[in-house]
Amino acid sequence: MNIHKRAAFLGLGLSLLLGSAVFSQSIEKEAPKGFDLVRSGIATGKLDSISYPSKTVGTSRKALVYTPPGFNKKTKYPVLYLLHGIGGDEKEWLKGGNPQVILDNLYAENKLQPMIVVMPNGRAMKDDRAVGNIFDKDKVEAFATFEKDLLTDLIPFIEKKYPTLTDREHRAIAGLSMGGGQSLNFGLGNLDKFAWVGGFSSAPNTKRPEELVPNPDAAKKQLKLLWISCGDADGLISFSKRTHDYLYQNGVPHVYYVEPGGHDFKVWKNGLYMFSQFLFKPVDVASLTKYSVLGTPASTNIRNGKYPQILPDNRVVFRVKAPDAQKVQVDLGKKYDMVKDTSGFWTATTDSISRGFHYYSLLIDGVATADPASESFYGMSRMASGIEIPDKDGGYYAMKDVPHGDIRIKRYLSKAMNSWREMYVYTPPGYDKSTDKYPVLYLLHGGGEDQRGWATQGKTDMILDNLIAEGKAKPMVIAMLDGNVGMTGGMAGFNENVLKAFENELKLGAIPFVESNFRVEPDAKNRALAGLSLGGLQTLYAGIKNTGMFSSLGVFSSGWFANNPTLTDPQYEFMKTNATTINGNLQHLWISMGGKEDIAYQNCQIMMKKFDEMGIKYSYSEYAGGHSWPVWRHDIMQFSQVLFK
């Protein structure tokens, strides 16, 4: 290493602290052809086999050590510890991946910071050969024992024998499969020892993310780079994804790299090629979400559906086969033109899509259709596709290891409508084993939806399960009603008669059925009513007219129409006349809005000014997101916490 390179290298730590603009690499998505082939006429590194005394194991153990081209004992180098899989040993990388070739080629292209690479045997036991049943209990446990061997025996030996930089900022750990799990476990578990951590196709030995990163804020401060990669056809990808999901929710910067391939060296060699270029250089954290070849199939896809795929930066890749179509678009509110390939597949990549649930359609030669690769949802007055975009703040509706309630589909003959109707009913955890009576929230959907909305798009059961487990919400029954009554003409035919029809159905049909078929408290203090959009109007009408029946009302993304005095003025007159009764009966009149982009925003603001003038008491909440399910999920999460207390 010449004096200029050495000076630059020794000043690396200062550059990291100062946030140097010279970042680790240009955005290269995957290794180019020939990256792993021996090239003539370039400088090469050297491989040595070493033995070190292990007090942990009580014997001498072997490792391979790669020193870079131009290695100089007077220069101090950072170190990468590179770990193998459950069926390998210190030679697995050498036999399957030729890492020295990959690294030599990268040095020749001036893409690597000079480093020492140590490839140990991660099976820390006296007979550490990969023979017999490699899944024997003692052999599997030896991979966990290696943490002590690594920290107390191998690292001190390497740092004594080789000229190394011994601070955490100049120490990295990465591995494949079992070694990927070790790298995440040991690296993230010892952030005072490692600042660079990489897991390639990490195996089931990977700890749960809550154990890996119990303090996300500390990890953000200490990690220089966290790399998680896997092949899309790898049966172990769920372990990488659950780690990524947790890191994403907790705002810990990392690379989540998905590429075509299975559980093999094609993937792992590419992982080494990509990961090694970041090491011991300033990292542009803002660019990390761009490093992925493929996205992750959306959770709303049909079983085994590979598309749509969500990229780490929440852009979405759509793909559909329509060989005879002339024009295909994706309609997500904004329309995206799709491009056809020679096999008849149409593909498009969107902009970054906002968090949470979104309806979408495929426009095939102008006809709006549901995507056959997606689950379908009743919304927009028809069956449509839906896509769930990861939400950093969406942990409150995630599936968690807590007691779970049930959603029951119940059909009943309504005396009000003289017809059979259907409701979805959430019963809280322990309902069937209990003799308790519960309070009830009657919950209403929006226009163009039905009783399925809150259960499927809304994830109401997940939200309540989590809140109840945390002690934040009282156990309650939630009756998700079908609010479609007397609206054969759609919104054009919306009038007070439609609202009266719903009021009758609520009082004479839904409530009597629930109180006759579920263990619920049949009094006002244990009843609440809420709804979104159209359901918010129904709540305003039926709830305000009957405050003697309810202790709380929730109005989400709704408000009386400012341009329809024929409908609205009588409602305000009723409230003005009965303001004292309304305020006295209601514990909560809870109004919420999805910010200024919510289509009901202005109506709601005008309505609340009217409430102020009349002295009607209410509380107001605003959560950016417009007129959409991410907002309404947040609404039910907040509203349910104030009920029945």
C-alpha positions in Angstrom: 0.0 0.0 0.0 1.5 3.3 -1.0 1.8 6.2 1.5 -1.2 8.1 0.0 -3.5 5.0 0.2 -2.3 4.3 3.7 -3.0 7.8 4.9 -6.4 7.7 3.4 -7.1 4.3 5.0 -5.9 5.4 8.5 -8.2 8.4 8.2 -11.2 6.3 7.5 -12.7 6.5 10.9 -12.6 10.3 10.8 -14.3 10.2 7.4 -17.1 8.0 8.8 -17.6 10.5 11.6 -17.6 13.4 9.3 -20.1 11.8 6.9 -17.8 11.9 3.9 -19.5 12.2 0.5 -17.2 9.5 -0.9 -19.5 6.6 -0.4 -18.8 2.9 -0.5 -19.8 2.1 -4.1 -21.9 3.2 -7.0 -25.3 1.4 -7.1 -24.6 -1.9 -8.6 -27.4 -4.4 -8.3 -25.5 -7.7 -8.7 -22.2 -9.2 -9.7 -21.3 -9.0 -13.4 -20.5 -12.1 -15.5 -17.1 -13.4 -14.8 -16.8 -11.9 -11.3 -15.8 -15.3 -9.9 -13.4 -16.4 -12.6 -9.6 -16.3 -12.3 -8.1 -13.4 -14.3 -4.5 -13.3 -15.5 -2.2 -10.3 -15.1 -3.7 -9.1 -11.8 -2.2 -9.0 -8.3 -3.5 -11.7 -6.0 -3.9 -12.2 -2.3 -2.6 -15.1 -0.3 -4.4 -18.0 1.5 -2.9 -19.5 4.6 -4.1 -22.3 6.9 -3.5 -21.5 10.5 -4.1 -23.2 13.9 -5.0 -21.4 17.0 -5.3 -22.6 20.6 -8.9 -22.6 21.8 -9.5 -22.6 25.5 -13.2 -22.7 24.8 -12.9 -26.1 23.1 -9.8 -27.3 24.8 -7.9 -28.1 21.6 -6.1 -26.5 18.7 -8.5 -25.4 15.9 -8.0 -24.5 12.2 -8.9 -21.5 10.1 -8.1 -20.1 6.6 -6.8 -16.6 6.4 -6.8 -14.5 3.2 -4.4 -11.5 3.1 -5.0 -9.0 0.3 -2.7 -8.2 -2.7 0.2 -6.1 -1.6 -0.1 -7.2 2.0 2.3 -5.3 4.2 3.1 -6.3 7.8 3.7 -2.6 8.6 0.2 -1.7 7.7 -2.8 -2.4 9.9 -5.9 -3.9 8.3 -9.5 -4.4 9.1 -10.8 -7.9 9.4 -13.8 -9.8 8.0 -14.7 -13.1 9.7 -16.5 -15.2 7.1 -18.5 -18.2 8.3 -19.7 -21.4 6.6 -22.9 -23.5 6.7 -24.0 -26.5 8.8 -22.5 -29.0 6.5 -19.2 -27.3 6.0 -16.0 -26.3 7.7 -13.2 -23.7 7.3 -12.8 -24.9 3.7 -16.4 -24.6 2.6 -16.1 -21.1 1.1 -12.9 -22.1 -0.6 -14.4 -25.3 -2.2 -17.7 -23.8 -3.1 -17.1 -20.1 -3.7 -13.5 -19.4 -4.4 -13.7 -16.2 -2.3 -10.1 -15.3 -3.0 -10.8 -15.1 -6.7 -13.8 -12.8 -6.1 -11.8 -10.6 -3.8 -8.7 -10.5 -6.1 -10.9 -9.3 -9.0 -12.5 -6.6 -6.8 -9.1 -5.4 -5.7 -8.0 -5.2 -9.3 -11.0 -3.0 -10.0 -10.2 -0.8 -7.0 -13.6 -1.7 -5.4 -12.4 -3.0 -2.1 -10.8 -1.5 1.0 -7.8 -3.8 1.8 -8.8 -6.2 4.5 -7.9 -9.6 6.0 -10.5 -12.3 5.7 -10.6 -15.1 8.3 -12.6 -18.3 7.5 -12.9 -20.4 10.7 -14.6 -23.6 11.5 -17.8 -22.5 13.2 -18.5 -25.9 14.7 -16.8 -25.4 18.1 -16.2 -28.9 19.4 -13.1 -31.2 19.7 -14.1 -33.3 16.7 -15.2 -30.4 14.4 -15.3 -32.3 11.2 -18.5 -32.2 9.0 -19.0 -36.0 9.3 -21.8 -38.2 10.4 -25.2 -36.7 11.2 -24.5 -33.0 11.0 -27.8 -32.2 12.7 -26.9 -34.1 15.9 -27.8 -32.1 18.9 -24.2 -31.7 20.1 -23.0 -30.6 16.6 -25.8 -28.0 16.3 -25.0 -26.7 19.8 -21.4 -26.4 18.8 -22.3 -23.6 16.4 -23.6 -21.6 19.3 -20.5 -22.4 21.4 -18.4 -20.9 18.6 -19.5 -17.4 19.8 -17.2 -17.8 22.9 -14.5 -19.4 20.8 -14.6 -16.5 18.3 -14.6 -13.7 20.9 -12.1 -15.1 23.4 -9.8 -17.3 21.3 -9.8 -16.7 17.6 -10.1 -12.9 17.4 -7.3 -12.3 20.0 -5.1 -14.8 18.1 -5.7 -13.1 14.8 -5.0 -9.7 16.3 -1.8 -10.9 17.8 -0.5 -12.8 14.7 -1.6 -10.3 12.0 -1.3 -6.5 11.7 -4.9 -5.6 12.4 -7.0 -2.6 13.4 -8.7 -3.8 16.6 -11.6 -1.5 17.1 -15.2 -2.5 16.4 -15.4 -0.1 13.4 -12.7 -2.2 11.6 -14.2 -5.6 12.4 -16.9 -7.4 10.3 -18.7 -10.7 10.4 -20.7 -12.4 7.7 -21.7 -16.0 6.8 -23.9 -18.3 4.7 -26.8 -20.4 6.0 -25.9 -21.6 9.5 -23.0 -19.1 9.4 -25.5 -16.4 8.4 -27.5 -17.1 11.5 -24.3 -17.1 13.6 -23.2 -13.8 12.0 -26.5 -12.1 12.9 -26.6 -13.6 16.4 -22.9 -12.9 17.2 -22.6 -9.6 15.4 -25.8 -8.0 16.6 -25.3 -9.5 20.0 -21.9 -8.0 20.3 -22.1 -4.5 18.8 -19.1 -3.5 21.0 -17.1 -5.9 18.8 -18.6 -5.7 15.3 -19.9 -2.7 13.3 -20.4 -4.6 10.0 -22.8 -7.6 10.0 -24.0 -9.7 7.1 -26.3 -12.7 6.9 -26.5 -14.6 3.6 -29.5 -17.0 3.4 -29.5 -17.2 7.2 -30.7 -20.5 8.7 -33.3 -21.3 11.5 -30.6 -20.8 14.1 -31.1 -17.1 13.6 -32.6 -15.6 16.8 -35.9 -13.9 16.6 -35.5 -10.3 15.7 -36.6 -9.0 19.1 -33.7 -10.9 20.6 -31.3 -9.9 17.8 -32.0 -6.2 18.1 -33.6 -5.6 21.5 -32.6 -1.9 21.4 -33.1 -0.6 17.9 -31.9 2.9 18.8 -28.6 1.5 20.0 -28.2 -0.6 16.8 -28.8 2.5 14.7 -26.0 4.3 16.4 -23.5 1.4 16.4 -24.0 -0.4 13.1 -22.1 0.8 10.1 -23.9 -1.7 7.8 -26.3 -4.5 8.4 -26.8 -6.8 5.3 -29.5 -9.4 4.9 -29.7 -11.4 1.7 -31.4 -14.5 0.3 -32.5 -16.2 -2.9 -36.2 -15.9 -3.8 -36.5 -19.7 -4.1 -34.8 -20.4 -0.8 -37.1 -22.2 1.6 -35.3 -20.4 4.5 -36.2 -16.9 3.2 -38.8 -16.4 5.9 -36.0 -16.1 8.5 -34.5 -13.2 6.5 -37.8 -11.6 5.9 -38.9 -11.6 9.5 -35.6 -9.9 10.5 -36.1 -7.3 7.7 -39.7 -6.7 8.7 -38.7 -6.0 12.3 -35.8 -3.7 11.3 -38.1 -1.8 8.9 -40.7 -1.3 11.6 -38.1 0.0 14.0 -36.3 2.2 11.5 -32.9 0.4 11.6 -31.1 1.1 8.3 -30.1 -2.1 6.5 -29.9 -3.8 3.1 -32.6 -6.4 2.4 -31.3 -8.0 -0.8 -33.5 -10.6 -2.6 -32.1 -12.2 -5.8 -33.1 -15.1 -8.1 -31.9 -18.4 -6.7 -32.1 -21.0 -4.0 -29.9 -22.1 -1.1 -26.6 -22.4 -3.0 -23.3 -20.8 -3.8 -24.6 -18.8 -6.7 -26.4 -16.7 -4.2 -23.7 -16.7 -1.5 -20.9 -15.7 -3.9 -23.0 -12.8 -5.1 -23.6 -11.9 -1.5 -19.9 -11.8 -0.8 -19.3 -9.7 -3.9 -21.9 -7.1 -2.9 -21.3 -7.0 0.8 -17.6 -6.8 0.7 -17.6 -3.6 -1.4 -19.4 -1.7 1.5 -16.9 -2.7 4.2 -14.8 -0.2 6.0 -15.9 2.8 3.9 -18.5 5.5 4.5 -22.0 4.2 3.7 -24.7 6.2 2.1 -27.6 5.1 4.4 -30.2 6.7 2.1 -29.3 4.4 -0.8 -29.5 1.1 1.1 -33.1 0.4 0.0 -32.0 0.4 -3.6 -29.8 -2.7 -3.3 -32.0 -5.6 -4.3 -32.6 -7.4 -7.5 -36.1 -8.7 -6.7 -38.8 -7.5 -4.4 -40.7 -9.5 -1.8 -44.1 -10.9 -2.8 -46.9 -8.9 -1.2 -48.6 -10.4 1.8 -51.9 -9.9 -0.1 -50.8 -12.2 -2.9 -52.6 -15.5 -3.4 -50.7 -18.5 -2.0 -47.4 -18.9 -3.8 -48.0 -15.8 -6.0 -44.7 -14.2 -6.8 -46.1 -10.9 -8.0 -46.8 -8.2 -7.2 -43.4 -7.7 -5.5 -42.6 -5.0 -3.1 -39.1 -3.6 -3.4 -37.3 -2.4 -0.2 -38.1 1.3 -1.0 -41.8 0.3 -1.4 -41.9 0.6 -5.2 -44.0 -2.3 -6.5 -43.4 -4.6 -9.5 -46.5 -5.9 -11.2 -46.6 -8.7 -13.7 -49.4 -10.3 -15.5 -49.7 -12.6 -18.6 -52.0 -11.3 -21.3 -50.5 -12.3 -24.6 -53.4 -11.0 -26.8 -53.9 -7.7 -25.0 -53.0 -4.4 -26.8 -52.6 -2.2 -23.7 -52.3 -3.1 -20.0 -52.0 -0.7 -17.1 -52.0 -0.8 -13.3 -54.4 1.5 -11.7 -53.4 2.5 -8.1 -55.1 5.9 -8.3 -52.3 6.8 -10.6 -52.1 4.7 -13.7 -48.8 2.9 -14.8 -48.3 1.6 -18.3 -47.1 -2.0 -18.4 -44.5 -3.2 -20.9 -45.0 -6.5 -22.8 -42.1 -9.0 -23.3 -41.9 -11.8 -26.0 -43.5 -14.3 -23.7 -46.7 -12.3 -23.3 -45.9 -11.0 -19.8 -46.6 -7.4 -19.0 -44.5 -5.7 -16.3 -44.5 -2.3 -14.6 -42.7 -0.8 -11.7 -44.4 1.9 -9.7 -43.2 4.9 -7.8 -42.8 4.3 -4.0 -46.3 3.6 -2.6 -47.5 4.9 0.7 -48.0 2.6 3.7 -50.8 0.2 4.3 -53.6 -1.2 2.3 -54.5 0.0 -1.2 -57.1 -1.2 -3.8 -55.9 -1.6 -7.3 -57.0 -2.9 -10.7 -55.5 -4.1 -13.9 -56.8 -2.2 -16.9 -56.6 -4.7 -19.8 -57.6 -3.0 -23.0 -59.6 -0.5 -21.0 -61.4 -3.1 -18.8 -60.8 -2.9 -15.1 -60.1 -6.4 -13.8 -58.9 -7.9 -10.5 -55.3 -9.2 -10.6 -55.4 -13.0 -10.7 -52.2 -13.1 -8.6 -53.8 -11.0 -5.7 -56.4 -11.7 -3.2 -59.6 -9.9 -4.0 -61.5 -7.5 -1.7 -65.0 -6.0 -1.9 -64.4 -2.3 -2.4 -65.2 0.5 -4.9 -68.6 -1.3 -5.2 -67.0 -4.4 -6.8 -64.4 -7.0 -6.3 -61.0 -5.4 -6.6 -57.4 -6.4 -5.9 -55.7 -5.2 -2.8 -52.0 -4.8 -1.9 -50.5 -4.4 1.6 -47.5 -2.1 1.6 -45.2 -2.4 4.7 -45.8 0.3 7.3 -43.1 1.2 9.8 -45.8 2.1 12.2 -48.0 -0.9 11.5 -46.9 -3.1 14.3 -50.2 -2.6 16.0 -52.0 -4.7 13.4 -49.3 -7.3 12.9 -49.8 -10.9 13.8 -48.1 -11.4 17.2 -47.7 -14.2 19.7 -50.6 -13.1 21.9 -54.0 -14.6 22.7 -56.3 -14.3 19.7 -60.0 -13.7 19.5 -62.3 -14.9 16.7 -64.2 -13.4 13.8 -67.6 -15.2 13.4 -69.8 -14.8 10.3 -73.4 -14.6 11.5 -76.6 -14.6 9.4 -79.8 -13.3 10.9 -83.4 -12.5 9.8 -83.8 -8.8 10.3 -87.2 -7.7 11.5 -86.5 -4.2 10.2 -85.6 -5.3 6.7 -87.7 -8.5 6.6 -84.7 -10.2 4.9 -81.7 -12.2 5.7 -78.6 -10.2 6.5 -75.0 -10.9 7.5 -72.6 -9.4 10.1 -69.0 -10.2 11.1 -68.6 -10.4 14.8 -65.2 -10.2 16.7 -65.2 -12.0 20.0 -62.2 -11.3 22.2 -59.6 -13.9 23.4 -61.1 -16.2 26.1 -64.7 -15.5 25.1 -65.7 -19.1 24.8 -64.1 -20.1 28.2 -65.6 -17.1 30.0 -69.0 -16.5 31.6 -68.4 -12.7 31.5 -70.6 -10.3 29.6 -68.8 -7.9 27.3 -69.4 -4.3 26.0 -70.1 -4.0 22.3 -68.9 -1.7 19.5 -71.1 -1.6 16.4 -68.7 -0.8 13.5 -69.7 0.5 10.1 -67.9 0.4 6.7 -67.8 3.0 4.0 -69.6 3.4 0.7 -68.9 0.7 -1.9 -67.9 -1.8 0.9 -69.7 -4.1 3.2 -69.5 -6.0 6.5 -66.3 -7.7 5.3 -64.3 -4.4 5.2 -63.4 -4.0 8.8 -62.5 -7.7 9.1 -60.3 -8.0 6.1 -59.1 -4.6 4.9 -59.3 -3.2 8.4 -57.6 -6.0 10.4 -59.8 -5.2 13.3 -59.2 -8.5 15.0 -55.4 -8.2 14.9 -55.6 -4.6 16.3 -57.8 -5.6 19.2 -55.9 -8.8 20.0 -52.7 -6.7 20.3 -54.3 -3.9 22.3 -56.1 -6.3 24.7 -52.8 -8.2 25.2 -51.1 -4.9 26.1 -53.9 -3.9 28.5 -54.6 -0.9 26.3 -58.2 -1.8 25.4 -60.9 -3.5 27.3 -62.0 -6.9 26.0 -65.1 -6.2 23.8 -67.3 -7.7 21.2 -67.3 -5.8 17.8 -70.2 -6.3 15.5 -69.2 -5.3 12.0 -72.5 -4.6 10.2 -73.7 -4.4 6.6 -74.7 -0.7 6.3 -76.0 -1.1 2.7 -79.7 -0.4 3.2 -82.1 1.4 0.8 -79.3 2.8 -1.4 -80.2 1.3 -4.8 -79.4 4.6 -6.5 -76.0 4.9 -5.0 -74.8 8.2 -3.5 -77.1 10.1 -5.9 -80.1 8.6 -4.1 -78.6 9.4 -0.6 -81.1 11.1 1.6 -82.5 11.1 5.2 -84.8 8.2 4.3 -81.7 6.1 3.7 -80.3 7.1 7.1 -83.7 6.3 8.8 -83.6 2.9 7.2 -80.2 2.2 8.7 -81.3 3.5 12.1 -84.3 1.0 12.0 -82.0 -1.8 11.0 -79.6 -1.0 13.8 -82.2 -0.7 16.5 -84.6 -3.5 15.4 -82.3 -5.9 13.6 -78.6 -5.8 14.5 -78.6 -4.9 18.2 -81.4 -7.3 19.2 -79.6 -10.1 17.3 -76.3 -9.4 19.0 -77.8 -9.1 22.4 -79.7 -12.4 22.0 -76.8 -14.4 20.6 -73.7 -13.1 22.4 -72.9 -12.5 26.0 -73.0 -8.8 26.0 -74.1 -6.1 28.4 -77.4 -4.6 27.1 -77.1 -1.1 28.3 -75.9 2.3 26.9 -72.7 2.5 28.9 -71.6 -0.8 27.3 -72.6 0.2 23.7 -70.6 2.2 21.2 -71.2 3.0 17.5 -68.6 4.1 14.9 -68.1 4.2 11.2 -66.0 5.5 8.4 -67.1 7.7 5.5 -70.7 6.7 4.8 -70.6 4.8 8.0 -69.6 8.0 9.8 -72.7 9.7 8.4 -74.8 6.7 9.6 -73.1 7.1 13.0 -73.8 10.8 13.1 -77.5 10.2 12.3 -78.4 7.0 14.3 -76.0 7.7 17.1 -76.9 11.4 17.8 -80.6 10.6 17.5 -80.2 7.8 20.1 -77.6 8.9 22.6 -79.6 7.2 25.2 -78.5 3.9 23.6 -74.7 4.6 23.3 -71.9 5.9 25.5 -69.5 6.7 22.7 -69.7 7.6 19.0 -66.8 7.4 16.5 -66.9 9.4 13.2 -64.0 8.5 10.9 -63.3 10.5 7.7 -66.8 11.9 7.6 -69.0 15.0 8.2 -72.3 16.4 7.3 -72.4 17.6 3.7 -71.7 21.4 3.6 -73.5 21.6 0.2 -76.7 19.8 1.1 -78.7 21.9 3.6 -81.9 20.0 3.0 -80.2 17.0 4.6 -77.9 18.7 7.0 -79.8 21.6 8.5 -82.3 19.4 10.3 -79.5 17.4 11.9 -77.9 20.6 13.2 -81.2 21.8 14.5 -81.8 18.6 16.3 -78.3 18.8 17.9 -78.8 22.4 18.9 -82.1 21.7 20.6 -80.7 18.6 22.3 -77.1 19.7 23.1 -77.4 19.2 26.8 -78.8 15.7 26.4 -76.1 14.8 23.9 -73.3 16.1 26.0 -74.7 14.4 29.1 -75.2 11.0 27.5 -72.0 10.7 25.4 -68.7 9.9 27.2 -66.9 10.3 23.8 -67.9 11.9 20.5 -64.6 11.1 18.8 -64.0 12.6 15.3 -61.0 11.8 13.2 -59.7 12.7 9.7 -57.0 11.6 7.4 -55.5 15.0 7.0 -56.2 17.7 4.5 -55.9 15.2 1.6 -59.0 13.4 3.0 -62.0 14.0 0.7 -64.2 14.6 3.8 -61.8 17.1 5.4 -63.6 20.3 4.5 -67.1 18.9 5.4 -65.7 17.8 8.7 -64.1 21.2 9.5 -67.3 23.0 8.8 -69.3 20.5 10.9 -66.9 20.9 13.9 -67.3 24.7 13.7 -71.1 24.2 13.9 -70.5 21.9 16.9 -68.5 24.6 18.6 -71.2 27.2 18.0 -73.8 24.8 19.5 -71.6 23.8 22.4 -71.4 20.1 21.4 -68.5 18.5 23.1 -66.2 16.3 21.0 -62.5 15.3 20.5 -60.6 15.5 17.3 -57.8 13.3 15.9 -55.9 13.7 12.6 -53.6 11.1 11.0 -52.2 11.8 7.6 -53.1 9.4 4.8 -56.3 10.7 3.1 -59.4 8.7 2.7 -57.9 5.3 3.1 -57.6 2.1 5.2 -54.3 3.0 6.7 -56.0 5.9 8.4 -59.1 3.9 9.5 -56.9 1.2 11.0 -55.2 3.9 13.0 -58.6 5.3 13.9 -60.0 2.0 15.3 -56.7 1.5 17.2 -57.0 4.8 18.9 -60.8 4.9 19.4 -61.0 1.4 20.9 -58.6 2.4 23.6 -60.9 5.1 25.0 -64.1 2.9 25.1 -65.9 1.5 28.1 -63.5 3.0 30.7 
